[in-house]
Amino acid sequence: MRNMLAIVERELRGYFISPIAYVVLTMFVFLSGIFFRAILSQVMAMEMVNSMRSQQFGGGAPVALDMPGMISRGFLSTMSVILLFMIPMITMGLFSEEKKRGTIELLLTAPITDAQVVLGKFFAAASFFVILLLSTWVPMSVLYIYGDPASGPILTGYLGLLLYGFALLAIGLFISTLTENQIVAAVLSFGTIMVLWLVDVLANTAQSGTREVLTYLSILSHLDDFMKGILSTSHVIFYLSLILVGLFMTYRSIDSLRWRG
């Protein structure tokens, strides 16, 4: 446990010593603020149009819109897209930079197990990812200051984003073991994540039996229910399984490096 925590501390320190953490945080906070403002303006425009139509066609009370719910769902769904670009930047140097500098040999020969190395680096990346998610509460706090949103669906949406992000981190962690070039690792991670996204598009054009399989394999389809405030154990199990598969593949990849060394 102490060895794993030492790796977590080492990796987090490495994030904030280099410009990577500040670039990713700045970009994420900037983009989240812009998209929140755009979604807020769009929903307010819909409310205005709804009110004008009600006055024009009968003068009755306008249909009540769940503005906080619409804003939070739209905002969190947009964050899932932004994370496609952010997560490869978080994971790209976890192992590839070790291989480039030649420190991977020192890490593998240290009195520490491969599992501790893998989990230490994963938890470090996961900790930084949690910091990213916490930063989104800055714009989301506007809903609580000026409105009364239902917290249940919002927290469910954040849980979905958390599991979704952890799964993508596990995939990026594995890909980082395959190359010593950070840019190549980032591009491969992004490409792999995009394939898992596009599976949902392919499912729409597939036949019934194949459609069900492709829909289940899509990381996007499992996130939709979370955004709607629906907590399903099948979706949780899917993301946890994807995390375990990614970590296991990373472990096997590191073990092969030790064997070849």
N, C-alpha and C positions, 0 to 999 in steps of 0.2 A: 504493500500500500504506500509506504514511504517513497519507494522508487518511482511509482506511478505519479504521485503528487509532485515529485521533483521534476519529472518530464513536463507535467502540466505547467508548472511555474516557469520552466525554461522556455517553453513554446510561447506562453503568453508574454513573457519578457521580450522574446524575439519579435513578436508581432508589433509591440509598441516601441521597440528600439528602431525598427525599420519604418519606412513611410507607409507600408502596406495598410496597417490598421487605420491610420489617419486618412488615407485616401479612400478606403472602403467606407469608413464611418461618414466622412464628409459627403461622398457621393450618395450614400444611402439616405442620410438625413435630408439632403437637398432634394433628391428625387421624391422622397416620401412627402415632404412638405408641398412640393409643386403639385403632385397628383392628388393629395388631400384637398388642396384648394380648388383644383379643377373639378373633382367629384362633388365638392360642396356647392360650387357654383352651378353645376349641372342639375343637382337635385333641387336647389332653390329655384332654378328656372322652371323645372317641371311643376313645382308647387305653385308658382305664379301662373303658369299656363292653365293648370287645373282650376285655380280660383277664377280666372277670367272666363273660362268655358262655363263654369257653374253659374256665373252672373249673367252670361249671355243667353243661356238656354234654360231659363226658368227662375233664376234668382235664388235657388235653394242653397242649402249649406254644401260646400264643396266636399268631395270625397276625401276623407282624412288619409294622408300618406304617412307612412312610418319613415320619416326623414332620417332620424338617427340610425335606424336599422339599414336603410338603403345606403347611407354614407359609409357605415362601418363595413358592410358586405363588399361594397365596391372598392373601398380602400384596401381591405385585407386581401381581396382577390388580386388587386394590382401589385401588392407587395410580393405575392407569390411569383409574379412574372419578373419583378426586379431582382429577386433572389436568384433567378436563373443566371444572372450575370455576376452577382456578388459572390456566391458560394465558390465557384471555381477560383476566384482570387484568394479566398481564405485557405483553400486546400492545396493550391498549386505548389507550394514550397515545402510542405510538411516532410516529404521524403526526398523529393527531387533535389532540393538544395543540399540535403545531407549527402546525397550521392555525388553531386557536383563538387562539393568541398572536400570530399573524401572522409568526412566524419562519420559516415554510416558504418565503417569498419570499427571505429572506436565504440559506437553505440551497440553494435552487435557482439562485441567482445567484452563489454562491461558486465558486471555481475547483476544482470537484470534480464528477465524473460522477454521473449518476443511479444507475449500477450500484454505485458506491462507497457512495452514501447507503443504498441498499437493503441491501447486504451488511453494511455497518457496523451498521445497526440490527438486522438479523437475528442477527448474531454476538453482539451485546450481549445480546439476549433469550435466545439459546441459552446464553450463558455463565451467565446467572442461572438458567436452567432446570437446567443441570448442577449448580449449587450446591444446588438443591432435591433433585435425585436423590442427591447425596452425603450429604445430611442423613439419608436413609433408611438409611444404613449404621449409624447409631447403634442403632436397634432390631435390625437384621439381625445386628449383631455378637453379639447374645445367642446366636444359633444356633451361632456358632463358639466361643464361650466354654463353652457347656454341651453342645455336640454336635459332630458331625463331618459337616456337610452336603457334598454334592457341589457343588463350585464351578462346574462347567461349566454346568449348567442355570440356576444363579443368574445367572451372567454373561451367558448368552444372553437371559434374561429382561430384564436391564438394557439390553442392546443393543436389544431390541425396544422398550422404553420410551423409549430415547433417540431412535430413529428416529421413533417414534410422536409424541413430543413435538415434535421438530423439524418434522414435517409440520404439526402443529396450529399451531405458531408461524408458519409460512409463511402459513397461511390467515388467522390473526389479523392478521398484518402487512399483508396485502392489504386486509382489511376496515377496518383503521385508516386507510387512505388515502381511504375513501369518505365520511367524516364528520368534523366537528370536535368532536363530543361524545363524550367517553370512555365514558360509560354506554351510549350507543347502540352504539358500537363493541364494547363488551364483550357486550352482549345479542345483537347480530348474529353475533359470533364464536361465542358459545355455541350459538345456534340453528343455525348452519351445521354446527358439529361434531356436534350432536345428530342432525341429518339424516343425516350420514355414519355415525353409530352405528346409527340406526334402519333404514338400508338392509339391515342384516343380519337384522332382524326381518321386513322385507318379503320378503326372499329365501326365508324358510321357508314362505311361503304362495304363492309364485309358481310358475309352470310351469317345466319343466326347463331350457329354453333361457334364459329370463329369470332363473331362479334363479342360474345360473352367472355371468351378467353382474353381477347385484346382489351376489352373494357376493364377487366380485373387487373391486367398488367399495367394499366395507365396510372401514373402517379397523380394525374390531374383529376380523374374521375373520383378517386378516393377523397380528394380534398374538397369537392363540391359540397358534400353533405355537412362537413364541418363549417363551411361558410354560411350554410343555411341554419346553423344552430342545432344540427342533428348529430348526436354522438352515438356512433355505431362501433361495436367491438370488432366487427370484421375489418373496418378501415384501420383501426388501431393495430390490429394483428398484422395487417398488410405492411404498414410502415415499420413496425418492430421487426418483422421478418426481413424486410429489405435492409434495415440497419445491421442485423446479425449477418446476413449474407455478405454485405460490404466489408464488415469487420473480419469475417472469416477469410474472405479472399485476400484481404490485406495481410492477415497473419500468415497465410500460405505463401504469399509473395515474398514477405520478409524472411520466412523460413527457407525459401529457395535461395535467397541471397546468401544466407549463412552457409547453406550447403555448397553453393558454387564457390564461396570464398574459401 
